[in-house]
């Protein structure tokens, strides 16, 4: 099950049946540097794992000048970075010319180095000396990496003699543990979409899960599948995760022109949710199409911030939680605050006066999504639907309601199954205890 793509108007691209299109990837990986050894080791690990992002049939191998196998149609740009200190600055200078000798298959790659914060290359206005975790300038880090000359050179090299290829920037994180055939999945997704209407995806993701030997794995799988259920209704009502999403580079350009930097931010605002900031701009392109698929996801290491709850089925980022689902649906800028939600008020929500959004309207209306998602039964759900405060493209956002309905249905199935299995375990345990007692009596 893949999400139904959203397409904006404009001219269609050339017919792929007339002239087949190659699909290529430039992988952008920001890498926080703690030491020279750590950075080199992590860089090497990711490059050696990268061929696993392609199934055998999708790996195009050529012989390099040194006789070594080279994986074509893919390259990596590493952005080695960290908060500026004189010590880190020295380490990064040593890493500027680093090139890894891949074990089996060579991957074209380049390394750039930069610092942030006071005295750094970027985001010099950040509070000093130690910004809070949510003030790490993730937006700036990704923006500097995608716009660097080294990145543009790799784009030109990938395009090579095939300037009409479909070239995607693949954004992943350095805590990736397994690429899990995601690039084969993306190739398949692009081909499927081209067969449908000759329009390739502009933005696409298969999401992420944590490593399968982690106790968090099942929770991240359930989160991802909840997002897939929502995306099946509308693919821009889900959050495209920074650990794994792709954006098409337009023909004739050597980078993505849209920015990761949130407009009109101040220095104390969190610099997170980079993908949503970017997608809000990218979705204005002609022929825009978004696809969030249930195909194989990337596997990442378990972040320290991931805490389990709900019998181990929920992480702090899970769309099984109402607040997280609300953030997901709102993030990409599809919804418009057309009315003011008031749960206690009888009848529909009051319309917003043109040009006069009430203070705190985002939080006020977000409560509608949370309340609707958490309704105790279908009757309450249908009553609350009448208070929908959102529009999409000037019309009541009924598709938002259907997306929440789909998420509720999926979540309810999960919890019903969990309850059933819990009862089976209790029953099995009771039977075993009874059997033991009988044996003792005998």
Secondary structure, DSSP 8 states (H G I E B T S, - for coil): -B---EE--S-----TTTS---EEEEEEEEEE-S-HHHHHHHHHHHHHHHGGGS-GGG--EEE-TTS-EEEEEEEEEEEEEEE--HHHHHHHHHHTT-----SSSEEEEEEEEEEESTTSSB-TTS-SS---GGGS-HHHHHHHHHHSHHHHHHHHHHHTT-TTSEEEEEEEETTEEE-TTHHHHHHHHHHHHHHHHS---SEEE--EEE-TTSTTHHHHHHHHHHHHHHHHH-TTSS---TTEEEEEE-TT-SS--S-SS-TT--TTS----HHHHHHHHHTTSTT-EEEEB-S--EEE---TT---BTTTTB-TT-TTSHHHHHHHHHHTS--EE-EE--TTSSSS-EE-BTTB--TTHHHHHHHHHHHHHT-SSHHHHHHHHTT--EEETTEE-HHHHHHHHHHHHHHHHHHHHHHHHHHHHHHHHHHHHHHHHHHHH-
